[in-house]
Amino acid sequence: MKLAFSTLGVPGLPLTDVLGLATAHGYHGVELRAHPEEPVHPGLGPGERAGVAAEFKAAGVEILGLAGYTRVAAPGDDGPVLTELRALLDLARDLGAPYVRVLPGGDPSQSPEEADATAARRLGTAAEYATDAGVRILLETHDSHRTAADAIRVLGLVGHRQVGALWDVMHTWLGGEQPSESFAALSPYLGYVQVKDIASAEDSTPLPLGTGVLPLAESVEVLSRHGWDGWLCWEYEKRWYESAAPLPGLLDAGREHLSRLLNDSA
């Protein structure tokens, strides 16, 4: 498996510095938070996009994917959601990123069936555009669809190879699933896996990997046992928790912890 970290852990950091961290600390790739607060977002022009792609290539670091904020199950018209998603797919195509992340974003005013159908309709519509762009859309286990069981209700309705899943191990755990259950459900759809650690279900302040309660060892073990060889991406949510320790000082220990788990499960 290859290791990456998300720029959610280094909010607003210039791209040159992000790439310096990846190369200095032994990470193969970076997940880019695609938001106007960040250096990389859909508002970039063609020249800027070419510059980003060239900078990654020169550094020998891969763009794992773009973490977008399109909420595919949200109530409302499809048009604005699809426009936002297509802009994200265009950016990923121009940067050479294989994946874009979307969120469910269902609302309590919807029935689960309505939220599922809304998400599936939009993802199905966007799938052909994603095919042309050579990019895969990944629905993250998150918010209204935090478990694998929730996510596959949508993915089963879509039934398109360009639409898959991003497994966030915190959300499936908070939803009461064991890693073996989550993997069994998501494996036909799985793009990559986000790892992290927290103190408890009540306190999701990010912690160094291996110092909290999330079942990281079990998650890596089930992936290894089934021969899955994709990406593990450390999503350290510094942007939402200003009091959390700075990510750069944790990157070495995080890589070593993941490498140890991989070795132990081999």
C-alpha positions as CSV (number, residue, x, y, z in Angstrom):
1,M,0.0,0.0,0.0
2,K,1.1,3.6,-0.7
3,L,0.9,6.4,1.9
4,A,-0.4,9.9,1.5
5,F,-1.6,12.8,3.7
6,S,-4.4,15.3,3.1
7,T,-3.7,19.0,3.0
8,L,-6.6,19.4,5.5
9,G,-3.8,18.9,8.0
10,V,-1.8,21.9,6.7
11,P,-4.5,24.5,5.9
12,G,-3.4,27.1,3.4
13,L,0.2,25.8,3.2
14,P,1.8,26.8,-0.2
15,L,2.2,23.9,-2.6
16,T,6.0,24.0,-2.6
17,D,5.9,23.5,1.2
18,V,3.4,20.6,1.0
19,L,5.6,18.8,-1.5
20,G,8.6,19.4,0.7
21,L,6.8,17.7,3.6
22,A,5.8,14.7,1.4
23,T,9.4,14.1,0.1
24,A,11.1,14.8,3.4
25,H,8.8,12.5,5.4
26,G,8.5,9.6,2.9
27,Y,4.9,10.0,1.7
28,H,4.2,8.8,-1.9
29,G,1.2,11.2,-2.5
30,V,-1.0,14.0,-1.3
31,E,-4.7,14.4,-1.2
32,L,-5.5,18.0,-2.1
33,R,-8.3,19.8,-0.3
34,A,-10.0,21.5,-3.2
35,H,-11.4,24.6,-1.6
36,P,-11.0,28.4,-2.3
37,E,-9.0,28.7,1.0
38,E,-6.4,26.4,-0.5
39,P,-3.8,26.9,-3.2
40,V,-5.5,24.3,-5.5
41,H,-9.2,24.8,-6.3
42,P,-11.6,24.8,-9.3
43,G,-11.0,28.5,-9.8
44,L,-7.5,28.0,-11.1
45,G,-6.8,29.0,-14.7
46,P,-5.2,26.7,-17.3
47,G,-1.7,28.0,-16.7
48,E,-2.0,27.6,-13.0
49,R,-3.3,24.1,-13.4
50,A,-0.4,23.1,-15.6
51,G,2.0,24.6,-13.1
52,V,0.6,22.5,-10.2
53,A,0.8,19.3,-12.3
54,A,4.4,20.2,-13.2
55,E,5.4,20.9,-9.6
56,F,4.1,17.5,-8.5
57,K,5.8,15.7,-11.3
58,A,9.1,17.4,-10.6
59,A,8.9,16.4,-6.9
60,G,8.1,12.8,-7.7
61,V,4.9,13.0,-5.6
62,E,1.5,11.8,-6.8
63,I,-1.8,13.7,-6.5
64,L,-3.9,11.0,-4.9
65,G,-7.1,12.9,-5.4
66,L,-9.1,16.1,-4.9
67,A,-11.2,16.3,-1.7
68,G,-14.2,18.3,-2.9
69,Y,-17.3,19.4,-0.9
70,T,-20.1,18.6,-3.4
71,R,-23.0,17.2,-1.4
72,V,-24.6,14.7,-3.8
73,A,-27.6,13.8,-1.6
74,A,-28.5,17.4,-0.5
75,P,-32.1,18.6,-1.2
76,G,-32.6,21.0,-4.0
77,D,-32.1,21.2,-7.8
78,D,-29.6,18.9,-9.5
79,G,-28.2,21.6,-11.7
80,P,-25.9,23.5,-9.2
81,V,-24.7,20.2,-7.7
82,L,-23.8,18.8,-11.2
83,T,-22.1,22.0,-12.2
84,E,-19.9,22.0,-9.0
85,L,-19.1,18.3,-9.6
86,R,-18.1,18.8,-13.2
87,A,-15.8,21.7,-12.3
88,L,-14.1,19.4,-9.8
89,L,-13.8,16.7,-12.4
90,D,-12.3,19.2,-14.9
91,L,-9.7,20.2,-12.3
92,A,-8.8,16.6,-11.6
93,R,-8.4,15.8,-15.3
94,D,-6.1,18.9,-15.8
95,L,-4.0,17.9,-12.8
96,G,-3.8,14.2,-13.6
97,A,-5.6,13.3,-10.3
98,P,-7.3,9.9,-10.5
99,Y,-10.1,10.6,-7.9
100,V,-12.4,13.3,-6.7
101,R,-14.1,13.0,-3.3
102,V,-17.7,13.9,-2.8
103,L,-19.8,13.9,0.4
104,P,-23.3,12.6,0.8
105,G,-24.8,15.6,2.6
106,G,-28.3,14.3,3.0
107,D,-30.7,16.3,5.1
108,P,-32.9,15.2,8.1
109,S,-35.9,16.5,6.1
110,Q,-35.4,13.7,3.6
111,S,-36.3,10.0,4.0
112,P,-33.3,7.7,3.6
113,E,-34.8,6.5,0.3
114,E,-35.1,10.0,-1.0
115,A,-31.5,10.9,-0.1
116,D,-30.3,7.6,-1.7
117,A,-32.2,8.2,-4.9
118,T,-31.0,11.9,-5.1
119,A,-27.4,10.9,-4.7
120,A,-27.6,8.0,-7.1
121,R,-29.3,10.1,-9.8
122,R,-26.7,12.8,-9.6
123,L,-23.8,10.4,-9.5
124,G,-25.2,8.4,-12.4
125,T,-25.5,11.6,-14.4
126,A,-22.0,12.7,-13.6
127,A,-20.5,9.2,-14.3
128,E,-20.4,9.6,-18.0
129,Y,-18.7,13.0,-17.7
130,A,-16.2,11.4,-15.3
131,T,-15.5,8.6,-17.8
132,D,-14.6,11.2,-20.5
133,A,-12.4,13.0,-17.9
134,G,-10.6,9.8,-16.9
135,V,-11.4,10.5,-13.3
136,R,-13.3,8.4,-10.7
137,I,-15.8,9.9,-8.3
138,L,-15.6,8.5,-4.8
139,L,-18.5,8.9,-2.3
140,E,-17.0,9.2,1.2
141,T,-18.5,7.4,4.2
142,H,-19.5,10.6,6.0
143,D,-22.4,12.5,7.6
144,S,-25.8,11.2,6.4
145,H,-24.2,8.0,4.9
146,R,-21.4,7.4,7.4
147,T,-21.4,3.6,7.3
148,A,-20.4,1.3,4.4
149,A,-24.0,-0.1,4.5
150,D,-25.3,3.4,3.9
151,A,-22.9,4.1,1.1
152,I,-23.5,0.9,-0.9
153,R,-27.2,1.6,-1.0
154,V,-26.3,4.6,-3.2
155,L,-23.5,2.9,-5.1
156,G,-25.7,-0.1,-5.9
157,L,-28.3,2.1,-7.5
158,V,-25.6,3.9,-9.5
159,G,-23.9,0.7,-10.8
160,H,-21.2,2.5,-12.8
161,R,-17.5,1.7,-12.6
162,Q,-16.5,5.4,-12.5
163,V,-18.4,5.9,-9.2
164,G,-16.9,4.3,-6.1
165,A,-16.3,4.6,-2.4
166,L,-13.8,6.4,-0.1
167,W,-13.6,4.6,3.2
168,D,-13.2,7.0,6.1
169,V,-12.4,4.6,9.0
170,M,-13.6,7.1,11.6
171,H,-17.1,7.4,10.3
172,T,-17.7,3.7,9.8
173,W,-16.5,3.1,13.3
174,L,-18.7,5.9,14.7
175,G,-21.6,4.3,12.8
176,G,-21.0,1.0,14.7
177,E,-19.4,-1.1,11.9
178,Q,-16.4,-3.3,12.4
179,P,-13.6,-2.9,9.8
180,S,-14.3,-6.4,8.4
181,E,-17.9,-5.4,7.8
182,S,-17.0,-2.1,6.2
183,F,-14.4,-3.7,3.9
184,A,-16.7,-6.5,2.9
185,A,-19.4,-4.0,1.8
186,L,-17.1,-1.5,0.2
187,S,-14.5,-3.7,-1.5
188,P,-16.2,-3.9,-4.9
189,Y,-16.2,-0.1,-5.0
190,L,-13.2,1.0,-3.0
191,G,-11.0,3.8,-4.3
192,Y,-8.8,4.5,-1.3
193,V,-8.9,4.6,2.5
194,Q,-8.7,7.6,4.9
195,V,-7.0,6.9,8.2
196,K,-6.9,9.1,11.3
197,D,-7.1,8.8,15.1
198,I,-9.3,10.4,17.8
199,A,-9.6,10.2,21.6
200,S,-13.2,8.9,21.7
201,A,-16.6,9.0,20.0
202,E,-17.3,12.2,21.9
203,D,-14.0,13.9,21.1
204,S,-12.9,13.8,17.5
205,T,-10.0,16.2,17.9
206,P,-7.2,14.7,15.7
207,L,-4.5,12.7,17.4
208,P,-1.2,11.2,16.2
209,L,-1.8,7.9,14.5
210,G,-1.9,5.0,17.0
211,T,-2.6,7.1,20.1
212,G,-6.4,7.1,20.0
213,V,-9.3,4.6,19.8
214,L,-9.8,4.0,16.1
215,P,-9.3,0.4,14.8
216,L,-6.4,1.2,12.5
217,A,-4.6,-2.1,13.1
218,E,-7.8,-4.0,12.3
219,S,-8.5,-1.9,9.2
220,V,-5.0,-2.4,7.8
221,E,-5.1,-6.1,8.7
222,V,-8.4,-6.7,6.8
223,L,-7.1,-4.8,3.8
224,S,-3.8,-6.8,3.8
225,R,-5.6,-10.1,4.2
226,H,-7.7,-9.5,1.1
227,G,-4.7,-8.4,-0.9
228,W,-5.8,-4.8,-1.3
229,D,-2.9,-2.7,-2.4
230,G,-4.2,0.8,-2.8
231,W,-3.7,4.1,-0.9
232,L,-3.9,4.9,2.8
233,C,-4.3,8.6,3.3
234,W,-3.9,10.3,6.6
235,E,-6.7,12.9,7.0
236,Y,-5.6,14.9,10.0
237,E,-8.4,17.5,10.5
238,K,-6.2,20.4,11.7
239,R,-8.4,22.9,9.7
240,W,-11.4,22.2,12.0
241,Y,-9.4,21.9,15.3
242,E,-7.0,24.8,15.8
243,S,-5.8,23.4,19.1
244,A,-4.5,20.2,17.5
245,A,-0.8,19.7,17.3
246,P,0.8,20.8,13.9
247,L,0.8,18.0,11.4
248,P,4.4,18.5,10.1
249,G,5.9,17.4,13.4
250,L,3.8,14.2,13.4
251,L,4.4,13.0,9.8
252,D,7.5,10.8,10.5
253,A,5.8,9.0,13.4
254,G,2.6,8.6,11.4
255,R,4.4,7.0,8.5
256,E,6.3,4.7,10.9
257,H,3.1,3.7,12.6
258,L,1.4,2.8,9.3
259,S,4.5,1.0,8.0
260,R,4.6,-1.0,11.2
261,L,0.9,-2.0,10.8
262,L,1.6,-3.0,7.2
263,N,4.5,-5.1,8.3
264,D,2.6,-6.8,11.1
265,S,-0.3,-7.6,8.8
266,A,1.9,-8.9,5.9
